[in-house]
Amino acid sequence: MAKQSTDAILVIDGYNIIGACPDLRQVRDRNSLEDSRHRLAEHLMSYGALGGYHIWLVFDAYDTRGPASVDRRTETLQIHYTPLGQTADTYIEKLCADFRYDVRRFQQRLIVATSDRAQRLMVVGYGAEWMSAQHLLRDMTQQQRQMHQRKKPRQRPSGRLSHALDPVAHQRLSQMRYGLLGK
């Protein structure tokens, strides 16, 4: 994905994305919820940097008693933990409601990634854009493939000129070499 001319804020409902991704669900079920959150955050670091996004990854205050917190992982990734008693959905709705009165909305796009239908309707109602979990996962997979393609070593030519020639030229050179071509 090419870097966009104006950066966008991509707000992601973390548990919704984990639930939509078979690999992350497997990590959650076999290891722990913490491992799946960590793995998602790792993938989003490069996705945000290469895609031109400032990512706000939002998680419910699951199994915590502390207040809301923000963990700034990189310049492009912040992890938001909601306070106890607040869902990620209400946290995201409040972000969208506040953003529509923010002057940044004239310079940045606000996109919310979730597959929750009610959340989608609310987000769009506040003027933000919506992206499904499946769309986000496809974009991330495509970006990873492109990165791997760029990293693959390019095969060097064998050094033989004959491999670079078209078949007709190759045949004519062979005939010349064996003296079969008229002088």
Backbone as JSON Lines, residues from 0, in Angstrom:
{"i":0,"aa":"M","n":[0.85,-1.17,0.0],"ca":[0.0,0.0,0.0],"c":[0.9,1.23,0.0]}
{"i":1,"aa":"A","n":[0.64,2.17,-0.89],"ca":[1.45,3.36,-0.98],"c":[1.13,4.31,0.16]}
{"i":2,"aa":"K","n":[2.14,5.07,0.57],"ca":[1.94,6.04,1.63],"c":[1.0,7.12,1.11]}
{"i":3,"aa":"Q","n":[0.03,7.45,1.91],"ca":[-0.98,8.42,1.5],"c":[-0.44,9.83,1.7]}
{"i":4,"aa":"S","n":[-0.99,10.78,0.94],"ca":[-0.5,12.14,1.03],"c":[-0.88,12.77,2.37]}
{"i":5,"aa":"T","n":[-2.03,12.45,2.9],"ca":[-2.39,12.91,4.24],"c":[-2.58,11.7,5.13]}
{"i":6,"aa":"D","n":[-1.89,11.69,6.23],"ca":[-2.0,10.55,7.13],"c":[-3.41,10.43,7.66]}
{"i":7,"aa":"A","n":[-3.79,9.21,7.91],"ca":[-5.11,8.93,8.47],"c":[-4.93,8.33,9.86]}
{"i":8,"aa":"I","n":[-5.93,8.53,10.7],"ca":[-5.96,7.87,12.0],"c":[-6.83,6.64,11.82]}
{"i":9,"aa":"L","n":[-6.24,5.5,12.1],"ca":[-6.95,4.22,11.98],"c":[-7.19,3.71,13.39]}
{"i":10,"aa":"V","n":[-8.45,3.71,13.81],"ca":[-8.83,3.24,15.13],"c":[-9.28,1.79,14.97]}
{"i":11,"aa":"I","n":[-8.67,0.89,15.74],"ca":[-8.93,-0.54,15.57],"c":[-9.51,-1.12,16.85]}
{"i":12,"aa":"D","n":[-10.64,-1.81,16.71],"ca":[-11.24,-2.56,17.81],"c":[-10.45,-3.86,17.94]}
{"i":13,"aa":"G","n":[-9.5,-3.88,18.85],"ca":[-8.52,-4.96,18.95],"c":[-9.09,-6.35,19.09]}
{"i":14,"aa":"Y","n":[-10.02,-6.55,20.02],"ca":[-10.56,-7.89,20.22],"c":[-11.41,-8.33,19.04]}
{"i":15,"aa":"N","n":[-12.04,-7.39,18.35],"ca":[-12.82,-7.71,17.17],"c":[-11.9,-8.24,16.07]}
{"i":16,"aa":"I","n":[-10.74,-7.63,15.91],"ca":[-9.79,-8.06,14.89],"c":[-9.19,-9.42,15.27]}
{"i":17,"aa":"I","n":[-8.85,-9.6,16.54],"ca":[-8.33,-10.89,16.99],"c":[-9.35,-11.99,16.73]}
{"i":18,"aa":"G","n":[-10.62,-11.71,16.99],"ca":[-11.68,-12.7,16.76],"c":[-11.89,-13.01,15.29]}
{"i":19,"aa":"A","n":[-11.55,-12.07,14.42],"ca":[-11.75,-12.27,12.98],"c":[-10.57,-12.94,12.29]}
{"i":20,"aa":"C","n":[-9.42,-13.0,12.95],"ca":[-8.21,-13.54,12.34],"c":[-7.92,-14.94,12.89]}
{"i":21,"aa":"P","n":[-7.97,-15.96,12.04],"ca":[-7.74,-17.33,12.53],"c":[-6.39,-17.51,13.24]}
{"i":22,"aa":"D","n":[-5.33,-16.9,12.71],"ca":[-4.01,-17.03,13.34],"c":[-3.99,-16.42,14.74]}
{"i":23,"aa":"L","n":[-4.58,-15.24,14.89],"ca":[-4.59,-14.58,16.2],"c":[-5.52,-15.31,17.18]}
{"i":24,"aa":"R","n":[-6.62,-15.85,16.67],"ca":[-7.5,-16.65,17.53],"c":[-6.77,-17.88,18.06]}
{"i":25,"aa":"Q","n":[-6.01,-18.49,17.18],"ca":[-5.25,-19.67,17.58],"c":[-4.21,-19.32,18.66]}
{"i":26,"aa":"V","n":[-3.53,-18.21,18.5],"ca":[-2.56,-17.76,19.52],"c":[-3.29,-17.5,20.83]}
{"i":27,"aa":"R","n":[-4.45,-16.84,20.75],"ca":[-5.25,-16.55,21.95],"c":[-5.67,-17.84,22.65]}
{"i":28,"aa":"D","n":[-6.15,-18.81,21.88],"ca":[-6.66,-20.04,22.46],"c":[-5.57,-20.97,22.98]}
{"i":29,"aa":"R","n":[-4.44,-21.0,22.29],"ca":[-3.35,-21.9,22.7],"c":[-2.44,-21.28,23.74]}
{"i":30,"aa":"N","n":[-2.17,-20.01,23.61],"ca":[-1.23,-19.35,24.53],"c":[-1.98,-18.48,25.52]}
{"i":31,"aa":"S","n":[-2.26,-17.24,25.08],"ca":[-2.98,-16.33,25.97],"c":[-3.51,-15.14,25.18]}
{"i":32,"aa":"L","n":[-4.42,-14.44,25.8],"ca":[-4.96,-13.23,25.21],"c":[-3.84,-12.19,25.06]}
{"i":33,"aa":"E","n":[-2.97,-12.13,26.05],"ca":[-1.85,-11.19,26.01],"c":[-0.95,-11.45,24.8]}
{"i":34,"aa":"D","n":[-0.67,-12.71,24.5],"ca":[0.15,-13.04,23.33],"c":[-0.51,-12.61,22.03]}
{"i":35,"aa":"S","n":[-1.82,-12.81,21.93],"ca":[-2.52,-12.41,20.7],"c":[-2.54,-10.89,20.56]}
{"i":36,"aa":"R","n":[-2.7,-10.17,21.68],"ca":[-2.63,-8.69,21.62],"c":[-1.26,-8.23,21.16]}
{"i":37,"aa":"H","n":[-0.23,-8.86,21.72],"ca":[1.15,-8.51,21.37],"c":[1.43,-8.78,19.88]}
{"i":38,"aa":"R","n":[0.99,-9.93,19.39],"ca":[1.2,-10.28,17.99],"c":[0.48,-9.3,17.07]}
{"i":39,"aa":"L","n":[-0.75,-8.94,17.41],"ca":[-1.5,-7.97,16.6],"c":[-0.76,-6.63,16.57]}
{"i":40,"aa":"A","n":[-0.29,-6.19,17.73],"ca":[0.44,-4.92,17.8],"c":[1.7,-4.95,16.93]}
{"i":41,"aa":"E","n":[2.41,-6.07,16.94],"ca":[3.61,-6.2,16.11],"c":[3.28,-6.04,14.63]}
{"i":42,"aa":"H","n":[2.22,-6.7,14.18],"ca":[1.82,-6.6,12.77],"c":[1.41,-5.17,12.42]}
{"i":43,"aa":"L","n":[0.75,-4.51,13.35],"ca":[0.25,-3.17,13.06],"c":[1.35,-2.11,13.04]}
{"i":44,"aa":"M","n":[2.47,-2.37,13.69],"ca":[3.57,-1.39,13.67],"c":[4.04,-1.12,12.25]}
{"i":45,"aa":"S","n":[4.35,-2.17,11.51],"ca":[4.81,-1.97,10.14],"c":[3.67,-1.54,9.23]}
{"i":46,"aa":"Y","n":[2.48,-2.08,9.46],"ca":[1.33,-1.71,8.64],"c":[1.07,-0.2,8.73]}
{"i":47,"aa":"G","n":[1.12,0.34,9.92],"ca":[0.88,1.77,10.1],"c":[1.97,2.62,9.46]}
{"i":48,"aa":"A","n":[3.21,2.22,9.65],"ca":[4.32,2.99,9.11],"c":[4.32,2.99,7.59]}
{"i":49,"aa":"L","n":[4.09,1.83,6.99],"ca":[4.11,1.74,5.53],"c":[2.84,2.26,4.88]}
{"i":50,"aa":"G","n":[1.73,2.16,5.6],"ca":[0.45,2.58,5.03],"c":[0.1,4.03,5.26]}
{"i":51,"aa":"G","n":[0.9,4.74,6.03],"ca":[0.62,6.15,6.29],"c":[-0.48,6.35,7.32]}
{"i":52,"aa":"Y","n":[-0.58,5.43,8.26],"ca":[-1.61,5.5,9.3],"c":[-1.0,5.79,10.66]}
{"i":53,"aa":"H","n":[-1.75,6.54,11.45],"ca":[-1.5,6.63,12.88],"c":[-2.54,5.69,13.48]}
{"i":54,"aa":"I","n":[-2.08,4.61,14.09],"ca":[-3.0,3.58,14.55],"c":[-3.25,3.72,16.05]}
{"i":55,"aa":"W","n":[-4.54,3.7,16.4],"ca":[-4.97,3.67,17.79],"c":[-5.65,2.32,17.97]}
{"i":56,"aa":"L","n":[-4.96,1.4,18.59],"ca":[-5.47,0.06,18.84],"c":[-6.17,0.07,20.19]}
{"i":57,"aa":"V","n":[-7.46,-0.26,20.2],"ca":[-8.28,-0.13,21.41],"c":[-8.66,-1.51,21.94]}
{"i":58,"aa":"F","n":[-8.41,-1.71,23.25],"ca":[-8.8,-2.93,23.93],"c":[-9.66,-2.59,25.13]}
{"i":59,"aa":"D","n":[-10.68,-3.43,25.36],"ca":[-11.49,-3.32,26.58],"c":[-10.58,-3.51,27.79]}
{"i":60,"aa":"A","n":[-11.04,-3.02,28.92],"ca":[-10.29,-3.21,30.18],"c":[-10.54,-4.61,30.7]}
{"i":61,"aa":"Y","n":[-10.23,-5.58,29.89],"ca":[-10.46,-6.97,30.23],"c":[-9.48,-7.42,31.3]}
{"i":62,"aa":"D","n":[-10.0,-7.91,32.38],"ca":[-9.18,-8.49,33.45],"c":[-8.2,-7.49,34.07]}
{"i":63,"aa":"T","n":[-8.55,-6.21,34.06],"ca":[-7.72,-5.2,34.72],"c":[-8.6,-4.34,35.61]}
{"i":64,"aa":"R","n":[-7.98,-3.76,36.61],"ca":[-8.73,-2.91,37.53],"c":[-8.26,-1.46,37.45]}
{"i":65,"aa":"G","n":[-7.32,-1.19,36.6],"ca":[-6.74,0.15,36.53],"c":[-7.57,1.11,35.7]}
{"i":66,"aa":"P","n":[-7.15,2.37,35.71],"ca":[-7.83,3.38,34.9],"c":[-7.44,3.22,33.42]}
{"i":67,"aa":"A","n":[-8.05,4.01,32.58],"ca":[-7.71,4.0,31.15],"c":[-6.24,4.35,31.0]}
{"i":68,"aa":"S","n":[-5.62,3.79,29.98],"ca":[-4.21,4.11,29.74],"c":[-3.93,4.06,28.25]}
{"i":69,"aa":"V","n":[-2.86,4.75,27.87],"ca":[-2.4,4.75,26.49],"c":[-0.92,4.37,26.5]}
{"i":70,"aa":"D","n":[-0.6,3.36,25.73],"ca":[0.77,2.88,25.6],"c":[1.24,3.25,24.2]}
{"i":71,"aa":"R","n":[2.15,4.21,24.11],"ca":[2.67,4.64,22.8],"c":[3.83,3.71,22.44]}
{"i":72,"aa":"R","n":[3.58,2.79,21.5],"ca":[4.61,1.82,21.12],"c":[5.62,2.4,20.14]}
{"i":73,"aa":"T","n":[5.11,3.08,19.13],"ca":[5.98,3.7,18.13],"c":[5.34,5.04,17.76]}
{"i":74,"aa":"E","n":[5.97,5.71,16.83],"ca":[5.42,6.98,16.36],"c":[4.06,6.79,15.7]}
{"i":75,"aa":"T","n":[3.83,5.59,15.15],"ca":[2.58,5.35,14.42],"c":[1.6,4.44,15.15]}
{"i":76,"aa":"L","n":[1.96,3.91,16.33],"ca":[1.06,2.99,17.02],"c":[0.9,3.35,18.49]}
{"i":77,"aa":"Q","n":[-0.36,3.55,18.88],"ca":[-0.72,3.75,20.28],"c":[-1.72,2.67,20.65]}
{"i":78,"aa":"I","n":[-1.55,2.1,21.85],"ca":[-2.5,1.1,22.33],"c":[-3.3,1.75,23.45]}
{"i":79,"aa":"H","n":[-4.62,1.8,23.27],"ca":[-5.53,2.4,24.25],"c":[-6.24,1.29,25.01]}
{"i":80,"aa":"Y","n":[-6.15,1.33,26.32],"ca":[-6.89,0.41,27.18],"c":[-8.0,1.21,27.84]}
{"i":81,"aa":"T","n":[-9.23,0.73,27.71],"ca":[-10.36,1.46,28.27],"c":[-10.36,1.34,29.79]}
{"i":82,"aa":"P","n":[-11.02,2.27,30.48],"ca":[-11.14,2.13,31.93],"c":[-12.11,0.99,32.26]}
{"i":83,"aa":"L","n":[-12.03,0.5,33.46],"ca":[-12.91,-0.57,33.9],"c":[-14.36,-0.13,33.73]}
{"i":84,"aa":"G","n":[-15.16,-0.98,33.15],"ca":[-16.58,-0.68,32.95],"c":[-16.9,-0.04,31.62]}
{"i":85,"aa":"Q","n":[-15.9,0.31,30.83],"ca":[-16.16,0.91,29.52],"c":[-15.73,-0.08,28.44]}
{"i":86,"aa":"T","n":[-16.59,-0.29,27.46],"ca":[-16.25,-1.19,26.36],"c":[-15.43,-0.46,25.31]}
{"i":87,"aa":"A","n":[-14.78,-1.23,24.48],"ca":[-14.04,-0.63,23.36],"c":[-15.0,0.1,22.43]}
{"i":88,"aa":"D","n":[-16.21,-0.44,22.28],"ca":[-17.2,0.19,21.4],"c":[-17.53,1.61,21.87]}
{"i":89,"aa":"T","n":[-17.81,1.77,23.16],"ca":[-18.16,3.12,23.66],"c":[-16.94,4.05,23.62]}
{"i":90,"aa":"Y","n":[-15.76,3.5,23.85],"ca":[-14.53,4.3,23.77],"c":[-14.34,4.82,22.35]}
{"i":91,"aa":"I","n":[-14.53,3.94,21.36],"ca":[-14.37,4.32,19.96],"c":[-15.45,5.32,19.55]}
{"i":92,"aa":"E","n":[-16.68,5.11,20.0],"ca":[-17.75,6.05,19.68],"c":[-17.43,7.45,20.21]}
{"i":93,"aa":"K","n":[-16.9,7.51,21.42],"ca":[-16.53,8.81,22.0],"c":[-15.39,9.46,21.19]}
{"i":94,"aa":"L","n":[-14.42,8.66,20.77],"ca":[-13.34,9.2,19.93],"c":[-13.91,9.81,18.65]}
{"i":95,"aa":"C","n":[-14.84,9.1,18.02],"ca":[-15.46,9.58,16.78],"c":[-16.27,10.85,17.02]}
{"i":96,"aa":"A","n":[-17.03,10.86,18.11],"ca":[-17.84,12.04,18.43],"c":[-16.96,13.25,18.68]}
{"i":97,"aa":"D","n":[-15.86,13.06,19.41],"ca":[-14.94,14.17,19.69],"c":[-14.22,14.62,18.42]}
{"i":98,"aa":"F","n":[-13.89,13.68,17.55],"ca":[-13.12,14.0,16.35],"c":[-13.91,14.87,15.38]}
{"i":99,"aa":"R","n":[-15.23,14.71,15.36],"ca":[-15.99,15.51,14.39],"c":[-15.95,17.0,14.72]}
{"i":100,"aa":"Y","n":[-15.58,17.36,15.95],"ca":[-15.43,18.76,16.32],"c":[-13.97,19.19,16.38]}
{"i":101,"aa":"D","n":[-13.07,18.29,16.01],"ca":[-11.63,18.54,16.07],"c":[-11.17,19.14,14.73]}
{"i":102,"aa":"V","n":[-10.29,20.11,14.77],"ca":[-9.81,20.72,13.54],"c":[-8.98,19.76,12.7]}
{"i":103,"aa":"R","n":[-8.45,18.7,13.31],"ca":[-7.67,17.72,12.55],"c":[-8.51,17.05,11.47]}
{"i":104,"aa":"R","n":[-9.83,17.05,11.62],"ca":[-10.68,16.35,10.65],"c":[-10.58,16.97,9.26]}
{"i":105,"aa":"F","n":[-10.08,18.2,9.17],"ca":[-9.92,18.84,7.87],"c":[-8.62,18.41,7.2]}
{"i":106,"aa":"Q","n":[-7.73,17.8,7.97],"ca":[-6.44,17.39,7.42],"c":[-6.22,15.88,7.48]}
{"i":107,"aa":"Q","n":[-6.95,15.19,8.31],"ca":[-6.77,13.75,8.47],"c":[-8.1,13.03,8.34]}
{"i":108,"aa":"R","n":[-8.0,11.8,7.87],"ca":[-9.17,10.94,7.83],"c":[-9.21,10.14,9.12]}
{"i":109,"aa":"L","n":[-10.39,9.81,9.57],"ca":[-10.57,8.93,10.72],"c":[-11.27,7.68,10.2]}
{"i":110,"aa":"I","n":[-10.59,6.54,10.35],"ca":[-11.12,5.27,9.87],"c":[-11.21,4.33,11.07]}
{"i":111,"aa":"V","n":[-12.32,3.63,11.19],"ca":[-12.5,2.67,12.27],"c":[-12.59,1.28,11.68]}
{"i":112,"aa":"A","n":[-11.75,0.37,12.19],"ca":[-11.74,-1.02,11.72],"c":[-12.44,-1.9,12.75]}
{"i":113,"aa":"T","n":[-13.6,-2.42,12.36],"ca":[-14.37,-3.34,13.18],"c":[-15.4,-4.02,12.29]}
{"i":114,"aa":"S","n":[-15.83,-5.19,12.67],"ca":[-16.9,-5.85,11.92],"c":[-18.21,-5.84,12.69]}
{"i":115,"aa":"D","n":[-18.26,-5.11,13.77],"ca":[-19.47,-4.95,14.57],"c":[-20.43,-4.04,13.81]}
{"i":116,"aa":"R","n":[-21.59,-4.55,13.4],"ca":[-22.53,-3.79,12.56],"c":[-23.03,-2.52,13.27]}
{"i":117,"aa":"A","n":[-23.41,-2.64,14.53],"ca":[-23.91,-1.47,15.26],"c":[-22.81,-0.41,15.37]}
{"i":118,"aa":"Q","n":[-21.59,-0.86,15.59],"ca":[-20.45,0.07,15.68],"c":[-20.24,0.77,14.35]}
{"i":119,"aa":"R","n":[-20.35,0.02,13.26],"ca":[-20.18,0.6,11.92],"c":[-21.18,1.72,11.69]}
{"i":120,"aa":"L","n":[-22.44,1.48,12.02],"ca":[-23.47,2.5,11.8],"c":[-23.2,3.75,12.64]}
{"i":121,"aa":"M","n":[-22.77,3.56,13.88],"ca":[-22.49,4.68,14.76],"c":[-21.31,5.5,14.24]}
{"i":122,"aa":"V","n":[-20.25,4.82,13.84],"ca":[-19.03,5.46,13.35],"c":[-19.32,6.3,12.11]}
{"i":123,"aa":"V","n":[-20.02,5.71,11.17],"ca":[-20.35,6.43,9.94],"c":[-21.27,7.6,10.24]}
{"i":124,"aa":"G","n":[-22.15,7.44,11.21],"ca":[-23.03,8.54,11.63],"c":[-22.25,9.73,12.16]}
{"i":125,"aa":"Y","n":[-21.11,9.5,12.75],"ca":[-20.26,10.58,13.25],"c":[-19.34,11.16,12.18]}
{"i":126,"aa":"G","n":[-19.4,10.6,10.97],"ca":[-18.6,11.13,9.87],"c":[-17.27,10.45,9.66]}
{"i":127,"aa":"A","n":[-17.0,9.4,10.41],"ca":[-15.75,8.65,10.21],"c":[-15.96,7.61,9.12]}
{"i":128,"aa":"E","n":[-14.86,7.06,8.63],"ca":[-14.93,6.0,7.65],"c":[-14.9,4.66,8.38]}
{"i":129,"aa":"W","n":[-15.39,3.62,7.71],"ca":[-15.43,2.3,8.31],"c":[-14.67,1.32,7.44]}
{"i":130,"aa":"M","n":[-13.97,0.39,8.09],"ca":[-13.26,-0.68,7.41],"c":[-13.58,-1.98,8.15]}
{"i":131,"aa":"S","n":[-13.94,-3.01,7.43],"ca":[-14.24,-4.29,8.08],"c":[-12.95,-4.95,8.57]}
{"i":132,"aa":"A","n":[-13.1,-5.85,9.52],"ca":[-11.94,-6.59,10.02],"c":[-11.31,-7.39,8.89]}
{"i":133,"aa":"Q","n":[-12.14,-7.98,8.04],"ca":[-11.62,-8.77,6.93],"c":[-10.83,-7.91,5.95]}
{"i":134,"aa":"H","n":[-11.31,-6.71,5.7],"ca":[-10.59,-5.78,4.8],"c":[-9.23,-5.43,5.39]}
{"i":135,"aa":"L","n":[-9.2,-5.12,6.67],"ca":[-7.94,-4.78,7.34],"c":[-6.98,-5.96,7.26]}
{"i":136,"aa":"L","n":[-7.46,-7.15,7.55],"ca":[-6.6,-8.34,7.52],"c":[-6.07,-8.61,6.11]}
{"i":137,"aa":"R","n":[-6.9,-8.42,5.09],"ca":[-6.45,-8.59,3.7],"c":[-5.36,-7.58,3.37]}
{"i":138,"aa":"D","n":[-5.57,-6.32,3.77],"ca":[-4.56,-5.28,3.51],"c":[-3.24,-5.61,4.19]}
{"i":139,"aa":"M","n":[-3.31,-6.07,5.44],"ca":[-2.1,-6.41,6.17],"c":[-1.37,-7.58,5.51]}
{"i":140,"aa":"T","n":[-2.12,-8.59,5.07],"ca":[-1.53,-9.75,4.4],"c":[-0.89,-9.34,3.09]}
{"i":141,"aa":"Q","n":[-1.58,-8.5,2.32],"ca":[-1.05,-8.04,1.05],"c":[0.23,-7.23,1.26]}
{"i":142,"aa":"Q","n":[0.24,-6.39,2.26],"ca":[1.43,-5.59,2.55],"c":[2.61,-6.48,2.95]}
{"i":143,"aa":"Q","n":[2.35,-7.51,3.75],"ca":[3.42,-8.44,4.14],"c":[3.97,-9.18,2.92]}
{"i":144,"aa":"R","n":[3.09,-9.59,2.01],"ca":[3.55,-10.27,0.79],"c":[4.45,-9.35,-0.03]}
{"i":145,"aa":"Q","n":[4.03,-8.09,-0.16],"ca":[4.83,-7.14,-0.92],"c":[6.19,-6.93,-0.29]}
{"i":146,"aa":"M","n":[6.24,-6.87,1.03],"ca":[7.52,-6.71,1.72],"c":[8.42,-7.92,1.48]}
{"i":147,"aa":"H","n":[7.85,-9.13,1.53],"ca":[8.64,-10.33,1.29],"c":[9.14,-10.39,-0.15]}
{"i":148,"aa":"Q","n":[8.32,-9.92,-1.09],"ca":[8.74,-9.9,-2.49],"c":[9.93,-8.98,-2.69]}
{"i":149,"aa":"R","n":[9.91,-7.84,-2.0],"ca":[11.02,-6.88,-2.12],"c":[12.3,-7.43,-1.5]}
{"i":150,"aa":"K","n":[12.15,-8.25,-0.47],"ca":[13.31,-8.79,0.23],"c":[13.94,-9.98,-0.48]}
{"i":151,"aa":"K","n":[13.17,-10.64,-1.36],"ca":[13.69,-11.82,-2.05],"c":[14.89,-11.42,-2.9]}
{"i":152,"aa":"P","n":[15.95,-12.21,-2.84],"ca":[17.1,-11.89,-3.7],"c":[16.73,-12.15,-5.15]}
{"i":153,"aa":"R","n":[17.15,-11.26,-5.98],"ca":[16.86,-11.41,-7.4],"c":[17.87,-12.38,-7.99]}
{"i":154,"aa":"Q","n":[17.38,-13.24,-8.86],"ca":[18.28,-14.19,-9.49],"c":[19.12,-13.48,-10.52]}
{"i":155,"aa":"R","n":[20.39,-13.77,-10.46],"ca":[21.31,-13.17,-11.42],"c":[21.33,-14.01,-12.69]}
{"i":156,"aa":"P","n":[21.55,-13.35,-13.79],"ca":[21.68,-14.13,-15.03],"c":[22.89,-15.06,-14.93]}
{"i":157,"aa":"S","n":[22.84,-16.13,-15.66],"ca":[23.9,-17.14,-15.57],"c":[25.21,-16.68,-16.16]}
{"i":158,"aa":"G","n":[25.22,-15.55,-16.82],"ca":[26.45,-15.08,-17.43],"c":[26.53,-15.47,-18.9]}
{"i":159,"aa":"R","n":[25.64,-16.3,-19.34],"ca":[25.61,-16.72,-20.74],"c":[24.71,-15.78,-21.51]}
{"i":160,"aa":"L","n":[25.23,-15.24,-22.56],"ca":[24.48,-14.33,-23.4],"c":[23.33,-15.06,-24.1]}
{"i":161,"aa":"S","n":[23.5,-16.32,-24.37],"ca":[22.48,-17.06,-25.12],"c":[21.14,-17.12,-24.38]}
{"i":162,"aa":"H","n":[21.16,-17.05,-23.05],"ca":[19.9,-17.07,-22.29],"c":[19.11,-15.77,-22.46]}
{"i":163,"aa":"A","n":[19.8,-14.71,-22.81],"ca":[19.15,-13.42,-22.95],"c":[18.66,-13.16,-24.37]}
{"i":164,"aa":"L","n":[19.07,-14.0,-25.32],"ca":[18.7,-13.79,-26.72],"c":[17.38,-14.44,-27.06]}
{"i":165,"aa":"D","n":[16.71,-13.86,-28.05],"ca":[15.5,-14.51,-28.52],"c":[15.91,-15.75,-29.33]}
{"i":166,"aa":"P","n":[15.01,-16.7,-29.49],"ca":[15.37,-17.98,-30.15],"c":[15.92,-17.84,-31.57]}
{"i":167,"aa":"V","n":[15.41,-16.89,-32.34],"ca":[15.88,-16.72,-33.72],"c":[17.33,-16.24,-33.73]}
{"i":168,"aa":"A","n":[17.67,-15.27,-32.89],"ca":[19.05,-14.78,-32.81],"c":[19.97,-15.88,-32.3]}
{"i":169,"aa":"H","n":[19.5,-16.65,-31.34],"ca":[20.3,-17.75,-30.8],"c":[20.6,-18.77,-31.91]}
{"i":170,"aa":"Q","n":[19.62,-19.09,-32.74],"ca":[19.8,-20.05,-33.82],"c":[20.79,-19.52,-34.86]}
{"i":171,"aa":"R","n":[20.69,-18.25,-35.19],"ca":[21.6,-17.65,-36.19],"c":[23.03,-17.66,-35.68]}
{"i":172,"aa":"L","n":[23.23,-17.37,-34.38],"ca":[24.58,-17.4,-33.83],"c":[25.15,-18.82,-33.85]}
{"i":173,"aa":"S","n":[24.31,-19.79,-33.57],"ca":[24.76,-21.19,-33.62],"c":[25.18,-21.56,-35.03]}
{"i":174,"aa":"Q","n":[24.4,-21.15,-36.01],"ca":[24.73,-21.43,-37.4],"c":[26.05,-20.77,-37.79]}
{"i":175,"aa":"M","n":[26.25,-19.54,-37.33],"ca":[27.5,-18.83,-37.63],"c":[28.67,-19.56,-36.99]}
{"i":176,"aa":"R","n":[28.49,-20.04,-35.76],"ca":[29.57,-20.7,-35.04],"c":[30.01,-21.97,-35.77]}
{"i":177,"aa":"Y","n":[29.07,-22.68,-36.35],"ca":[29.41,-23.93,-37.04],"c":[29.62,-23.73,-38.54]}
{"i":178,"aa":"G","n":[29.63,-22.48,-38.97],"ca":[29.9,-22.19,-40.37],"c":[28.78,-22.58,-41.3]}
{"i":179,"aa":"L","n":[27.57,-22.69,-40.76],"ca":[26.44,-23.08,-41.58],"c":[25.72,-21.88,-42.22]}
{"i":180,"aa":"L","n":[26.04,-20.7,-41.76],"ca":[25.39,-19.51,-42.29],"c":[26.19,-19.0,-43.46]}
{"i":181,"aa":"G","n":[25.51,-18.72,-44.57],"ca":[26.18,-18.26,-45.78],"c":[26.93,-16.97,-45.55]}
{"i":182,"aa":"K","n":[28.1,-16.87,-46.24],"ca":[28.93,-15.69,-46.08],"c":[28.65,-14.68,-47.1]}
